[in-house]
Amino acid sequence: MPASAQLTPADRAVRAGCGLVDRSERGKLAFTGSQAKAFLQGQVTNDVEALAPGTGCYAALLSPKGKMLGDLRVLDLGDELWLDTERSALQGIFNVLHRAQVGYDAELHKRTLQQGLVSLVGPQARGVAGAESLPHAEHANAAVAVDGVAARAVATDLGVDLICDAGDTAALIAALTARGAEPVPEAAAEVLRVERGRPRYGVDLDDTTIPQEAGLNERAVSFGKGCYTGQETVARLFYKGKPNRHLRGLRLSAPVASGTELTLAGKPVGRLGSVADSPVHGPIGLALVRREAEPGATLHAGEATATVVELPFSG
């Protein structure tokens, strides 16, 4: 049976149309003030000072030992820097930034409850959002109006995110649905994330993870910027060392629960992180595994087997 024949309506929406996921629960913060960029530049792994209005970047906040306290998206909105992160990491990130901002002309604002966040996923996302002219570079952003509802459109790897006032979220979703967006469960979009090999903090990454282990250097780390917390560890591993672990894809012989121990020749090499039942690839997952679990190796995951593959998934 062709894989396409197994697609659910939600799968078809995110792969061929426009699926809608309400992600308003994500943690949101903003920085204002003349030294907002200079302050954040010394805190996160990517080059915030290089941003221009209408652009953004992906970054990590690290401990002094180079371990991830969370990951975040940083957008330059012109009059402020806007950040969003996993809700589970929000309070820890807020605490670190709030303590460190003393002495800077930079003010940290909470926006989680004040703003909504709606993700459009699929090839028709830009047309539904009325954001056809939005640059395709990830994190590019611009103000839009969706049938009278003001929002900020943000380019993503899977479509477009829309940020709005919390009180406008229901109206925005209604307008987008009227334009052809199909509300889908988070799981439908998560399958695409796993297929593309993008790890999620709190599932695949935690406070023991160094960015390079998770393959995040290219997306999240600038090696040309000035100093930031945790830089020494990140730079030393990049220039002189080899990570003990790598983020890998796993093709599973059967569905397996996240958190299941992975073993190679009877020895533990990691734990299963994100899992998904892909209509294209079958049961798959992501995991940080020790470097001896190389692509092609067969691991045991409970009663199932797991073949290690390079990311993203293909074929």
PyMOL commands that set and color helices and strands:
alter all, ss='L'
color gray80, all
select helices_A, chain A and resi 3-6+9-16+36-41+48-50+87-100+125-129+166-178+186-195+211-214+217-220+231-240
alter helices_A, ss='H'
color red, helices_A
select strands_A, chain A and resi 19-22+27-32+56-62+68-76+81-85+107-110+115-121+141-146+149-155+159-165+182-183+245-252+261-264+267-278+282-290+298-301+304-309
alter strands_A, ss='S'
color yellow, strands_A
deselect
rebuild
show_as cartoon
